[in-house]
Amino acid sequence: MSRIGKQPIALPAGVKAQVAEGKVRVEGPKGKLELVFHRNMKVQLDDGSKAIQVSRPDDERLNRALHGLTRSLIANMVEGVTKGFEKRLRIEGIGYQARLDKKALVLTVGYANSVTMSPPDGVTVELTDPTTIVVKGADKQKVGQFAAEVRRVRKPEPYKGKGIRYENEQVRRKEGKSFTSGSA
């Protein structure tokens, strides 16, 4: 039995869940999310204990893998509609900065033109200062995907460390060329 899959998912106060026709719908203060789960998984909503339970039909390899995955996806949905998710990015480099143009993020990161990125539905972008980007939303996958796309615009390079990185990301620095004044 999957250690993660067999744990029930508790529904906090203010969160409504529905399970019908192979879909789980979760609604809370931060928004609504929907998941179409695999047909082999059995998802049950227990209204008495305010919990969702995921079970599998047998111990086949695919079903064992899907058991923990389905439970984790539903737990992330519940956490997303209550607390939400956020990713923080830092921009390093002289003259590198970000700004908001309506809802779109405009990055000036050393290219001839600025790069404009529009966040998907349900994802918001905030700037605490011109070099710190905060990506927020209820859907963990959308938040992570958009943050990865922003980082991909200018990945941190290993010599000077310039580029866009996650807030706690450690960039391995390389030593540059060293010239010696030896006789030839």
Secondary structure, DSSP 8 states (H G I E B T S, - for coil): --TTTTS-EE--TT-EEEEETTEEEEEETTEEEEEE--TT-EEEEETTTTEEEEE-SS--HHHHHHHHHHHHHHHHHHHHHHT-EEEEEEEESTT-EEEEETTEEEEESSSSS-EEE---TTEEEEEEETTEEEEEES-HHHHHHHHHHHHHHS---TTT--EEEETT----------------
